[in-house]
Amino acid sequence: MKYYVRTQTTVKERDRGKWWMDSDMICPKTIEADNLPQLLELYREAVSDMVSISDNAIKNKNAMYIDLPNGEYKQVGYVITGKTYFEDRDINYSKEHYIDVWIHIDELRDVDFSECPGNSL
């Protein structure tokens, strides 16, 4: 299966106000995987140059939900704790700090164009 993964990163509550980070520092990614556990492992490898995600963080991930117009909700991904370095105004890197990695996962599939009349060549 192919997955399209969009990521937002946020500073953990205890570090808000101390550090700033670009919430879009991880670009969207298309990843092929057999299942969600494999997807998360491949995702972790793909972002490892920017964010460190441990086995324990994957194991303790939290579900991420969106509200639907009818008042219900559905899961769209996970929130996983990661670690990254921050830099100060003098571009000195600090030690690693914990962040929240919000991973929105969409499954991609091929479009069946035969369902639309008038598609003949």
N, C-alpha and C positions, 0 to 999 in steps of 0.2 A: 504494500500500500504506500501511497505517497501522502505525506503530511506537509501542510504549510504552517510554520510556527512563527508567531509574532511574539515579541518579548518587550516588556516594560520592566525597568529596574527601579527600585526605590530604596532609599536609605532607611535602615531600621529606625523605629521610633526613638530609641535612646540616643541616636546620633543625629537626628534632625536638628538643623540649626548650626551644627558643627561643621558639616560637610555638604557639598553640593555635588550632584552627579547628573549626567545626561541620562534621562530615563529611556532614551532610544539608542543607547550605546551598543546594543546588540541588534544587528540588522535582521530582518525577516529571513527565514531559511526554509527551503524545500528539502525534506529529508525522506528517503525511502526506508521503510522498516516493516518487519513482519507483524509487529504488535507494539503496544504502547511502552512496555518495559524496554524493548530494544530501541524505540524512538528516543526515550529519555537518555539512554546510554549514548546513543549517537549524538544527541543534542549536547550532552555534557562535554563530549570530545570536541564538538564544533565550536563551543564557546570558551574552551579552557584557556585560551590566550587572554581572555578578558575577565572571566569569572571562574572561580574554583567552586565546584559543587561536589560534595563528598557522597560516599555511599550512604551514609547515615542521613544526609539531607534528602536524598532521593527516597529513602525508606520512610521518612517522616514528612513527606510532602503533604500539602493541604489542597483540597479541591477548590477551584475557582469557578464561580457561578456568575451568570447574568440574569437579570430580570426579564421576563417575557411580557408582551403587551397584555396578556390575559391574567396577569398577576402571579403566574407561576414562575419558576426559575429552572435553569438547566446548567449542567456543568459544561464548561468550555475549555478547561485546562487545569493547571496546577500553579500553586505558589510554593516555591522552593527557596530555602535559605542558601545563599552563596556567600563567597568572600571575594573582595577585591581591594586593590590599593586605591587610596585617595591621594590627591596632591593638594598642597596648600598654595597660597597666593604666590609664593616664591618658587613654585614648581618643585618642592621637596616632597617626596613620596612618604606617606605615613605607613604604619604597619597595616596589615590587612584588616578590614572592617567587614562586619556582616551586613548583607543587604537582602532584600526580598526580590526574587526573580519571578515575575508574573508571566507565565507561559500560556499563551492562547493557542490552541491546537485545532486546525481544520483539516479534515480529510479531503484530499483531492481525488477526483476520478475523471475519467474521460467522458466527454459529452457525447450523448447519442443524438446525432443530428438527424437521424432517420425519423425522429418523432415530429419534426417540423415539415409540413407540406411545402412543396415547391423547392426542394433541395436537389433537384436533378440537374445534371450538367448538360 
